[in-house]
């Protein structure tokens, strides 16, 4: 038998028309599904089909555009099966784009592949009741490795793990290199935002919260192996994020004794401490929730701690530069009420004065003060 005779217009398309019949079938099935009264449930069973459309659509659109240009330019007859197939695929493609765009509230002019991905994501994140036996499989479905926020969160966790996997000395020099401190400062807001986004995605699917509570409980346990899928990447990243935040909180608290920092102050103070470690003149700048007087109080607390820590060099412990900074910080702190932390620092300064004044005539006639700057000056006069 001889080779089958090819259609003239199929030949003119140079073999490229082979992608159109499968595309027609995909488009037709999706158009029918979208017209169903239970289209959401039906399409959730057709996710592989959505991904197939997205994967092949760029090539299909190129062939369609080429075929339509030639058909119009050369007046191909619509009675021909190949030509009729081209127009049918084009019509189904346009209808599918309109239907999907209408369901999502988007523009039908967006690339169809992009609309398919958006539709898949929308279907995956529809709020629903998640039975206990489906919690992990639902998390696997909702957190594909391709999710940008998940990839960002996973990279953040991979960055944090080697920094915080080993015990950390809280009261010595800050245990990070200059490069590590800078990278941690830059990474933190991006990584935290990515984790919030991923957890919010899960919460949107699980309005009752049972799946999220179970996963958060698992995230509190140290991972025992490298993550292999989306939920495991989230648990890995969240564990090291919580561990890093706890360590940084301890590091800040240890350096501000007796002051007790607010939770919202931990990170701004931490980034300032990173800079100040090798540049004592760097100021803690006021920000939202941290006024200048409070910043001065925090700087005063740290300056006192830094002067008295065991590894502080003798020539830096109570240097003239240190006293100038202490007076400046105390003056700024006195501009505010100070609250309980101001009281604690006044007590710390009084204790410092009394400790260094034992056996000295300087304490005779000593008059207490409610102002921090006066107590700093009295301590300076005593310790010259």
MARVEXDO-426994 format. One record per residue (C-alpha): residue in one letter; x, y, z; residue number from 1. Coordinates in pm, 1 decimal. Each point is the difference from the previous one (the first is absolute). Example, Ala and Ser with C-alpha at 12.3 -4.5 7.8 and 13.67 -1.06 7.14 Angstrom:
# residues 2
+--------+----------+----------+----------+-------+
! nudren !        u !        v !        w ! zakol !
+--------+----------+----------+----------+-------+
!      A !   1230.0 !   -450.0 !    780.0 !     1 !
!      S !    137.0 !    344.0 !    -66.0 !     2 !
+--------+----------+----------+----------+-------+
//
This chain:
# residues 384
+--------+----------+----------+----------+-------+
! nudren !        u !        v !        w ! zakol !
+--------+----------+----------+----------+-------+
!      X !      0.0 !      0.0 !      0.0 !     1 !
!      X !    116.3 !    353.0 !    -72.1 !     2 !
!      X !     38.4 !    278.3 !    249.8 !     3 !
!      X !   -328.3 !    173.6 !     95.8 !     4 !
!      X !    -75.8 !    310.0 !   -201.5 !     5 !
!      X !     47.7 !    313.0 !    207.8 !     6 !
!      X !   -245.7 !    285.0 !     -8.8 !     7 !
!      X !    131.1 !    294.4 !   -204.4 !     8 !
!      X !    -46.2 !    248.0 !    284.2 !     9 !
!      X !    151.7 !   -232.8 !    254.8 !    10 !
!      X !    305.6 !    -10.6 !   -224.1 !    11 !
!      X !      4.9 !    379.4 !    -16.2 !    12 !
!      X !     19.6 !     10.2 !    378.6 !    13 !
!      X !    325.3 !   -195.7 !    -26.9 !    14 !
!      X !    -93.1 !   -265.6 !    254.2 !    15 !
!      X !    -76.3 !    254.1 !    270.8 !    16 !
!      X !   -373.4 !    -76.6 !     -1.0 !    17 !
!      X !     65.8 !   -314.6 !    204.3 !    18 !
!      X !    -34.9 !    203.7 !    322.9 !    19 !
!      X !   -352.4 !    118.9 !    -83.4 !    20 !
!      X !   -218.1 !   -313.8 !     44.9 !    21 !
!      X !    125.6 !    -64.7 !    356.3 !    22 !
!      X !    -47.8 !    370.6 !     78.8 !    23 !
!      X !   -355.9 !    -13.8 !   -135.6 !    24 !
!      X !    -79.4 !   -293.7 !    229.1 !    25 !
!      X !    147.6 !    175.8 !    305.2 !    26 !
!      X !   -185.0 !    325.2 !    -71.7 !    27 !
!      X !   -330.0 !   -178.5 !    -62.5 !    28 !
!      X !     15.3 !   -194.8 !    325.5 !    29 !
!      X !     81.4 !    310.2 !    201.7 !    30 !
!      X !   -275.6 !    206.4 !   -161.1 !    31 !
!      X !   -249.7 !   -274.3 !     91.7 !    32 !
!      X !    133.2 !    -14.8 !    356.2 !    33 !
!      X !    -27.0 !    376.0 !     45.7 !    34 !
!      X !   -363.2 !     -9.1 !   -114.4 !    35 !
!      X !    -87.8 !   -256.0 !    267.4 !    36 !
!      X !   -196.4 !    126.5 !    302.2 !    37 !
!      X !    260.9 !   -170.2 !    221.5 !    38 !
!      X !    290.2 !    120.5 !   -208.4 !    39 !
!      X !    232.0 !     61.9 !    295.9 !    40 !
!      X !    -29.2 !   -356.6 !    126.4 !    41 !
!      X !     26.7 !   -138.7 !   -351.9 !    42 !
!      X !    307.1 !    201.1 !    -88.4 !    43 !
!      X !    173.0 !    -99.0 !    321.5 !    44 !
!      X !     -2.6 !   -349.5 !   -148.7 !    45 !
!      X !    147.1 !    135.1 !   -322.8 !    46 !
!      X !    312.6 !    171.0 !    135.3 !    47 !
!      X !    233.8 !   -209.1 !   -220.3 !    48 !
!      X !   -194.3 !    125.6 !   -301.3 !    49 !
!      X !     46.5 !    361.3 !    107.9 !    50 !
!      X !    373.4 !    -58.5 !     35.6 !    51 !
!      X !     11.2 !   -166.2 !   -341.4 !    52 !
!      X !   -163.9 !    303.0 !   -161.0 !    53 !
!      X !    242.5 !    233.7 !    176.1 !    54 !
!      X !    299.2 !   -210.9 !   -104.3 !    55 !
!      X !    -91.6 !    -15.2 !   -371.2 !    56 !
!      X !   -182.8 !    327.9 !    -53.8 !    57 !
!      X !    292.5 !    207.7 !   -119.8 !    58 !
!      X !     68.7 !   -246.2 !   -283.0 !    59 !
!      X !   -372.2 !    -30.9 !    -81.8 !    60 !
!      X !    -39.1 !    378.6 !    -19.6 !    61 !
!      X !    299.2 !     26.0 !   -234.0 !    62 !
!      X !   -144.4 !   -263.4 !   -236.0 !    63 !
!      X !   -346.7 !    155.8 !     15.2 !    64 !
!      X !    131.4 !    346.7 !    -79.7 !    65 !
!      X !    205.7 !   -134.3 !   -291.0 !    66 !
!      X !   -289.8 !   -207.4 !   -140.2 !    67 !
!      X !   -253.3 !    284.3 !     31.3 !    68 !
!      X !    232.6 !    246.0 !   -174.4 !    69 !
!      X !     51.5 !   -234.8 !   -292.8 !    70 !
!      X !   -368.1 !    -96.3 !    -16.5 !    71 !
!      X !   -109.6 !    362.2 !    -22.3 !    72 !
!      X !    278.6 !    110.8 !   -232.3 !    73 !
!      X !    -49.5 !   -291.1 !   -240.2 !    74 !
!      X !   -380.1 !    -28.8 !     35.7 !    75 !
!      X !      1.2 !   -361.8 !    110.7 !    76 !
!      X !   -345.2 !   -159.2 !    -34.9 !    77 !
!      X !   -180.2 !    -63.9 !    326.4 !    78 !
!      X !   -153.0 !   -312.4 !   -149.0 !    79 !
!      X !    339.6 !   -169.6 !     23.4 !    80 !
!      X !     30.0 !   -222.1 !    314.6 !    81 !
!      X !    344.7 !    131.6 !     93.0 !    82 !
!      X !   -105.1 !    362.8 !    -43.2 !    83 !
!      X !   -323.9 !    -58.6 !    184.9 !    84 !
!      X !    198.3 !   -160.1 !    282.7 !    85 !
!      X !    221.6 !    306.9 !     28.1 !    86 !
!      X !   -301.2 !    228.2 !     41.0 !    87 !
!      X !   -166.3 !   -236.8 !    247.2 !    88 !
!      X !    309.6 !     -9.2 !    219.8 !    89 !
!      X !     22.3 !    379.7 !    -17.5 !    90 !
!      X !   -367.1 !     39.1 !     93.2 !    91 !
!      X !     26.3 !   -242.3 !    292.3 !    92 !
!      X !    317.0 !    171.9 !    119.4 !    93 !
!      X !   -171.2 !    340.4 !      2.0 !    94 !
!      X !   -307.2 !   -134.7 !    178.0 !    95 !
!      X !    217.0 !   -171.2 !    260.5 !    96 !
!      X !    194.4 !    320.6 !     61.3 !    97 !
!      X !   -323.2 !    198.4 !     42.0 !    98 !
!      X !   -153.9 !   -256.2 !    236.3 !    99 !
!      X !    307.9 !    -27.4 !    220.2 !   100 !
!      X !     52.6 !    377.6 !      8.7 !   101 !
!      X !   -362.1 !     51.2 !    102.7 !   102 !
!      X !     25.4 !   -256.6 !    280.5 !   103 !
!      X !    318.8 !    159.9 !    132.6 !   104 !
!      X !    -90.3 !    363.4 !    -62.0 !   105 !
!      X !    298.4 !     44.9 !   -231.1 !   106 !
!      X !     59.7 !    103.4 !   -360.3 !   107 !
!      X !    -59.1 !   -249.2 !   -282.6 !   108 !
!      X !    295.3 !    159.9 !   -178.2 !   109 !
!      X !    245.0 !   -148.9 !    248.1 !   110 !
!      X !    200.2 !   -295.2 !   -136.7 !   111 !
!      X !   -215.1 !   -310.7 !     32.8 !   112 !
!      X !    282.4 !   -191.2 !    165.5 !   113 !
!      X !     15.6 !    264.3 !    272.8 !   114 !
!      X !   -377.0 !    -14.0 !     45.6 !   115 !
!      X !     21.6 !   -377.6 !     39.2 !   116 !
!      X !    262.5 !     32.8 !    272.2 !   117 !
!      X !   -210.6 !    264.4 !    175.9 !   118 !
!      X !   -307.3 !   -223.0 !    -23.5 !   119 !
!      X !    192.2 !   -295.3 !    143.3 !   120 !
!      X !    126.2 !    211.0 !    288.5 !   121 !
!      X !   -350.0 !    130.3 !     67.5 !   122 !
!      X !   -144.7 !   -351.0 !      0.7 !   123 !
!      X !    270.8 !   -125.3 !    233.3 !   124 !
!      X !    -65.1 !    272.7 !    254.9 !   125 !
!      X !   -379.7 !    -13.0 !     17.9 !   126 !
!      X !   -102.9 !    -10.0 !    370.3 !   127 !
!      X !   -128.1 !   -342.7 !     97.7 !   128 !
!      X !    -31.8 !   -246.3 !    285.6 !   129 !
!      X !    318.2 !   -206.8 !     21.9 !   130 !
!      X !    -57.8 !   -336.6 !    173.7 !   131 !
!      X !    283.0 !   -121.5 !    225.3 !   132 !
!      X !    103.4 !   -276.9 !   -240.0 !   133 !
!      X !     34.7 !    251.8 !   -287.2 !   134 !
!      X !    198.2 !    270.6 !    177.9 !   135 !
!      X !    342.9 !   -102.1 !   -125.2 !   136 !
!      X !   -115.9 !    -76.8 !   -355.4 !   137 !
!      X !   -181.5 !    335.2 !     -8.4 !   138 !
!      X !    315.0 !    179.0 !    112.6 !   139 !
!      X !    194.6 !   -181.6 !   -273.7 !   140 !
!      X !   -255.8 !    115.6 !   -253.9 !   141 !
!      X !    -15.4 !    360.6 !    121.4 !   142 !
!      X !    378.3 !     40.2 !     36.4 !   143 !
!      X !    160.0 !   -107.9 !   -328.5 !   144 !
!      X !    375.0 !     44.2 !    -28.0 !   145 !
!      X !    -62.1 !    250.6 !   -278.9 !   146 !
!      X !   -171.3 !    246.8 !    237.2 !   147 !
!      X !    221.5 !    315.8 !      4.5 !   148 !
!      X !    -67.0 !     85.9 !    366.0 !   149 !
!      X !     83.6 !   -356.7 !    101.8 !   150 !
!      X !    326.5 !      7.2 !   -194.7 !   151 !
!      X !     91.1 !    327.8 !    172.3 !   152 !
!      X !    -88.5 !   -138.4 !    343.6 !   153 !
!      X !    196.5 !   -319.8 !    -65.2 !   154 !
!      X !    307.5 !    197.7 !   -105.1 !   155 !
!      X !    -33.9 !    207.7 !    318.2 !   156 !
!      X !     -7.1 !   -315.8 !    211.0 !   157 !
!      X !    305.2 !   -136.6 !   -179.9 !   158 !
!      X !    181.3 !    324.7 !     78.6 !   159 !
!      X !    -98.1 !      0.4 !    369.0 !   160 !
!      X !     80.5 !   -361.8 !     82.0 !   161 !
!      X !    382.7 !     16.9 !     -7.3 !   162 !
!      X !     -5.1 !    331.5 !    189.2 !   163 !
!      X !   -209.5 !   -127.6 !    290.1 !   164 !
!      X !     58.7 !   -376.5 !      3.2 !   165 !
!      X !    282.1 !     24.4 !    255.0 !   166 !
!      X !    -17.5 !    137.6 !    357.4 !   167 !
!      X !     54.0 !    374.9 !      9.6 !   168 !
!      X !    184.3 !    198.1 !    266.7 !   169 !
!      X !   -243.8 !    275.0 !     88.5 !   170 !
!      X !    217.5 !    234.2 !    203.6 !   171 !
!      X !    323.7 !      9.1 !   -198.0 !   172 !
!      X !     67.4 !    154.5 !   -335.4 !   173 !
!      X !   -290.0 !    -32.2 !   -242.1 !   174 !
!      X !     66.7 !   -343.4 !   -154.4 !   175 !
!      X !    -37.2 !     96.8 !   -365.9 !   176 !
!      X !    242.8 !    138.2 !   -252.4 !   177 !
!      X !    -63.0 !    337.0 !   -159.8 !   178 !
!      X !   -127.4 !   -168.1 !   -315.6 !   179 !
!      X !   -230.5 !   -229.3 !    197.8 !   180 !
!      X !   -142.7 !    293.4 !    198.0 !   181 !
!      X !    -71.6 !    193.6 !   -318.9 !   182 !
!      X !   -155.6 !   -300.1 !   -174.9 !   183 !
!      X !   -215.7 !    -81.0 !    302.5 !   184 !
!      X !   -125.2 !    358.7 !     15.9 !   185 !
!      X !    -83.0 !     -1.7 !   -371.6 !   186 !
!      X !   -153.3 !   -348.3 !     -1.1 !   187 !
!      X !   -222.1 !     37.7 !    304.2 !   188 !
!      X !   -288.2 !    217.0 !   -129.7 !   189 !
!      X !    -17.1 !   -192.2 !   -328.7 !   190 !
!      X !     10.1 !   -339.8 !    168.1 !   191 !
!      X !   -251.1 !     94.2 !    268.0 !   192 !
!      X !   -239.7 !    139.9 !   -261.6 !   193 !
!      X !     32.2 !   -320.4 !   -203.6 !   194 !
!      X !    -81.3 !   -215.5 !    303.3 !   195 !
!      X !   -301.1 !    216.5 !     85.4 !   196 !
!      X !   -121.4 !    -30.8 !   -358.2 !   197 !
!      X !     28.0 !   -380.3 !      0.8 !   198 !
!      X !   -173.1 !    -38.7 !    336.5 !   199 !
!      X !   -275.8 !    238.1 !   -114.7 !   200 !
!      X !    -46.9 !   -211.0 !   -311.4 !   201 !
!      X !    -55.0 !   -308.0 !    214.8 !   202 !
!      X !   -231.0 !    190.3 !    237.2 !   203 !
!      X !   -212.5 !    112.3 !   -294.4 !   204 !
!      X !    -54.3 !   -362.0 !   -103.1 !   205 !
!      X !    -65.5 !   -113.3 !    358.0 !   206 !
!      X !   -232.4 !    256.6 !    164.4 !   207 !
!      X !    -60.6 !   -234.6 !    294.3 !   208 !
!      X !    374.6 !      6.7 !     68.4 !   209 !
!      X !     55.0 !   -366.0 !     91.5 !   210 !
!      X !    243.6 !    -69.1 !   -284.6 !   211 !
!      X !    200.1 !    313.5 !     73.3 !   212 !
!      X !     13.8 !    -74.1 !    373.9 !   213 !
!      X !    127.5 !   -349.4 !    -69.0 !   214 !
!      X !    269.0 !    128.0 !   -236.0 !   215 !
!      X !    107.3 !    275.5 !    237.9 !   216 !
!      X !     35.2 !   -259.6 !    274.1 !   217 !
!      X !    225.1 !   -203.9 !   -228.7 !   218 !
!      X !    198.8 !    314.9 !    -84.3 !   219 !
!      X !     98.0 !     25.1 !    366.2 !   220 !
!      X !    202.5 !   -320.7 !    -25.9 !   221 !
!      X !    351.0 !      3.8 !   -139.7 !   222 !
!      X !      6.3 !   -155.1 !   -349.8 !   223 !
!      X !    174.2 !   -336.7 !     -7.4 !   224 !
!      X !     66.9 !    -13.4 !   -375.1 !   225 !
!      X !     26.2 !    235.9 !   -298.5 !   226 !
!      X !   -344.0 !    110.8 !   -126.6 !   227 !
!      X !   -134.2 !   -186.9 !   -304.7 !   228 !
!      X !   -326.9 !    176.4 !    -83.2 !   229 !
!      X !   -191.8 !    323.6 !     49.6 !   230 !
!      X !   -137.5 !    -56.0 !    353.2 !   231 !
!      X !    335.4 !   -132.2 !    122.0 !   232 !
!      X !    174.8 !    306.2 !   -143.3 !   233 !
!      X !   -244.3 !    221.3 !    188.6 !   234 !
!      X !     52.8 !   -190.5 !    327.2 !   235 !
!      X !    377.8 !     13.9 !    -43.5 !   236 !
!      X !      1.1 !    373.2 !    -71.6 !   237 !
!      X !   -242.5 !     84.2 !    279.4 !   238 !
!      X !    193.4 !   -201.9 !    258.6 !   239 !
!      X !    325.7 !    181.8 !    -74.9 !   240 !
!      X !   -179.1 !    334.2 !    -16.1 !   241 !
!      X !   -146.7 !    -53.6 !    348.4 !   242 !
!      X !    336.1 !   -124.2 !    127.6 !   243 !
!      X !    180.5 !    300.4 !   -147.8 !   244 !
!      X !   -254.1 !    244.4 !    142.3 !   245 !
!      X !     28.2 !   -156.1 !    347.0 !   246 !
!      X !    381.6 !     17.2 !    -10.7 !   247 !
!      X !      1.0 !    360.9 !   -121.6 !   248 !
!      X !   -249.7 !     91.9 !    272.8 !   249 !
!      X !    227.4 !   -153.8 !    263.9 !   250 !
!      X !    301.2 !    176.8 !   -148.7 !   251 !
!      X !   -173.5 !    339.1 !     17.0 !   252 !
!      X !   -145.0 !    -55.4 !    347.7 !   253 !
!      X !    340.8 !    -99.7 !    139.1 !   254 !
!      X !    154.7 !    322.8 !   -131.7 !   255 !
!      X !   -262.9 !    232.2 !    146.2 !   256 !
!      X !    -20.8 !   -124.7 !    360.6 !   257 !
!      X !   -169.4 !    132.6 !    211.3 !   258 !
!      X !   -219.8 !    155.8 !   -270.6 !   259 !
!      X !   -272.9 !   -229.7 !   -135.7 !   260 !
!      X !    -54.2 !     58.4 !   -373.2 !   261 !
!      X !   -344.9 !    -21.7 !   -153.7 !   262 !
!      X !    -51.5 !   -278.3 !   -258.1 !   263 !
!      X !    -38.9 !    261.7 !   -272.9 !   264 !
!      X !    340.0 !    148.3 !     94.4 !   265 !
!      X !    200.6 !   -321.8 !    -30.2 !   266 !
!      X !     80.3 !      7.8 !   -370.3 !   267 !
!      X !     71.1 !    374.7 !    -36.9 !   268 !
!      X !    229.1 !    -21.2 !    303.2 !   269 !
!      X !    161.2 !   -317.9 !   -132.8 !   270 !
!      X !     89.2 !    160.5 !   -334.9 !   271 !
!      X !    135.9 !    301.9 !    188.6 !   272 !
!      X !    211.3 !   -226.4 !    221.2 !   273 !
!      X !    139.2 !   -166.6 !   -310.9 !   274 !
!      X !    123.7 !    339.6 !   -120.2 !   275 !
!      X !    108.8 !    125.0 !    338.9 !   276 !
!      X !    217.6 !   -302.9 !     76.8 !   277 !
!      X !    291.5 !    150.8 !   -191.0 !   278 !
!      X !   -118.8 !    361.7 !    -22.6 !   279 !
!      X !    -97.1 !    124.6 !    350.9 !   280 !
!      X !   -105.6 !    340.7 !   -130.1 !   281 !
!      X !   -289.3 !   -141.9 !   -209.2 !   282 !
!      X !   -333.5 !    127.1 !    130.9 !   283 !
!      X !   -321.1 !   -193.5 !     53.2 !   284 !
!      X !   -230.9 !    208.5 !   -213.2 !   285 !
!      X !   -361.6 !     69.7 !     98.7 !   286 !
!      X !   -263.7 !   -184.8 !   -199.9 !   287 !
!      X !   -366.7 !    -95.6 !     21.0 !   288 !
!      X !    -63.2 !    -95.5 !    361.1 !   289 !
!      X !    350.0 !    106.3 !    109.4 !   290 !
!      X !     36.5 !    369.2 !     84.6 !   291 !
!      X !    328.9 !    178.8 !     60.4 !   292 !
!      X !    -24.4 !    -17.0 !    380.8 !   293 !
!      X !    -61.5 !   -374.1 !     -6.1 !   294 !
!      X !    287.6 !    -48.0 !   -245.9 !   295 !
!      X !    224.5 !    195.0 !    237.7 !   296 !
!      X !   -106.2 !   -217.9 !    291.2 !   297 !
!      X !     80.4 !   -316.3 !   -198.0 !   298 !
!      X !    337.8 !    138.4 !   -104.5 !   299 !
!      X !     75.4 !     93.3 !    360.4 !   300 !
!      X !    -82.6 !   -351.2 !    120.0 !   301 !
!      X !    221.9 !   -158.2 !   -262.6 !   302 !
!      X !    286.1 !    242.6 !     65.4 !   303 !
!      X !     -2.4 !    -90.5 !    369.7 !   304 !
!      X !     -8.4 !   -370.7 !    -81.0 !   305 !
!      X !    277.1 !     32.1 !   -256.3 !   306 !
!      X !    228.2 !    182.9 !    242.7 !   307 !
!      X !    -36.3 !   -268.3 !    266.2 !   308 !
!      X !     12.1 !   -319.3 !   -201.5 !   309 !
!      X !    289.6 !   -228.8 !     81.9 !   310 !
!      X !    165.5 !     10.9 !   -341.7 !   311 !
!      X !     -7.8 !    379.2 !    -33.4 !   312 !
!      X !    356.5 !    137.5 !    -46.0 !   313 !
!      X !    120.0 !    203.0 !    298.6 !   314 !
!      X !     78.3 !    305.0 !   -213.1 !   315 !
!      X !   -357.2 !      4.2 !   -136.0 !   316 !
!      X !   -185.4 !    -89.2 !    318.9 !   317 !
!      X !    -41.5 !    353.4 !    140.4 !   318 !
!      X !    169.5 !    208.1 !   -267.9 !   319 !
!      X !    -77.6 !    371.9 !    -50.2 !   320 !
!      X !   -185.2 !    -90.2 !   -321.3 !   321 !
!      X !   -213.3 !   -244.9 !    196.5 !   322 !
!      X !    -93.7 !    263.2 !    258.2 !   323 !
!      X !    -90.9 !    249.3 !   -272.4 !   324 !
!      X !   -232.7 !   -254.4 !   -155.9 !   325 !
!      X !   -149.6 !    -88.9 !    339.2 !   326 !
!      X !    -78.7 !    365.7 !     72.9 !   327 !
!      X !   -148.9 !     51.9 !   -344.2 !   328 !
!      X !   -220.4 !   -309.6 !     28.7 !   329 !
!      X !   -107.8 !     90.7 !    354.6 !   330 !
!      X !    -89.8 !    354.3 !   -105.5 !   331 !
!      X !   -219.7 !   -131.1 !   -282.0 !   332 !
!      X !   -157.1 !   -262.9 !    227.3 !   333 !
!      X !    -88.3 !    266.9 !    257.1 !   334 !
!      X !   -218.4 !    169.3 !   -262.6 !   335 !
!      X !   -252.3 !   -278.9 !     52.1 !   336 !
!      X !   -149.6 !   -143.4 !    314.6 !   337 !
!      X !    194.6 !   -322.6 !    -33.5 !   338 !
!      X !   -261.5 !   -207.8 !    182.8 !   339 !
!      X !    110.9 !   -319.3 !    175.5 !   340 !
!      X !    309.1 !    -27.6 !   -220.4 !   341 !
!      X !    111.5 !    350.1 !     94.0 !   342 !
!      X !    -37.9 !    -94.5 !    364.9 !   343 !
!      X !    204.8 !   -316.0 !    -53.0 !   344 !
!      X !    282.5 !    195.0 !   -164.2 !   345 !
!      X !      3.9 !    259.5 !    276.7 !   346 !
!      X !     33.6 !   -284.5 !    250.1 !   347 !
!      X !    282.3 !   -150.2 !   -207.3 !   348 !
!      X !    186.0 !    333.0 !     -2.6 !   349 !
!      X !    -49.6 !     44.7 !    375.4 !   350 !
!      X !    133.3 !   -351.0 !     58.1 !   351 !
!      X !    300.6 !     81.2 !   -222.3 !   352 !
!      X !     68.0 !    318.3 !    198.8 !   353 !
!      X !    -27.5 !   -175.5 !    333.7 !   354 !
!      X !    212.8 !   -295.4 !   -109.1 !   355 !
!      X !    285.3 !    216.8 !   -119.7 !   356 !
!      X !    -38.0 !    246.8 !    286.4 !   357 !
!      X !     56.2 !   -250.6 !    279.4 !   358 !
!      X !    290.3 !    119.5 !    213.2 !   359 !
!      X !      5.4 !    334.6 !   -174.8 !   360 !
!      X !    -73.6 !    340.4 !    147.7 !   361 !
!      X !   -174.7 !     92.2 !   -323.0 !   362 !
!      X !   -327.6 !   -149.5 !    117.3 !   363 !
!      X !    -14.7 !    228.6 !    304.1 !   364 !
!      X !   -283.3 !    239.9 !    -52.3 !   365 !
!      X !   -105.8 !   -177.9 !   -318.2 !   366 !
!      X !   -336.1 !    120.0 !   -116.0 !   367 !
!      X !   -219.9 !   -232.2 !   -201.6 !   368 !
!      X !   -163.9 !    118.9 !   -321.1 !   369 !
!      X !   -300.3 !   -106.5 !   -201.7 !   370 !
!      X !    175.6 !    104.9 !   -322.1 !   371 !
!      X !    209.2 !   -254.3 !   -184.1 !   372 !
!      X !    246.4 !    256.6 !   -131.4 !   373 !
!      X !     80.3 !    118.7 !    354.0 !   374 !
!      X !     60.7 !   -356.1 !    114.3 !   375 !
!      X !    231.9 !    -59.9 !   -296.8 !   376 !
!      X !    197.9 !    314.8 !     86.0 !   377 !
!      X !     29.2 !   -104.0 !    363.6 !   378 !
!      X !    122.6 !   -344.6 !   -105.9 !   379 !
!      X !    255.6 !    160.3 !   -233.2 !   380 !
!      X !    131.5 !    228.4 !    274.5 !   381 !
!      X !     32.3 !   -294.9 !    234.6 !   382 !
!      X !    179.3 !   -230.9 !   -248.1 !   383 !
!      X !    261.8 !    239.0 !   -138.6 !   384 !
+--------+----------+----------+----------+-------+
//
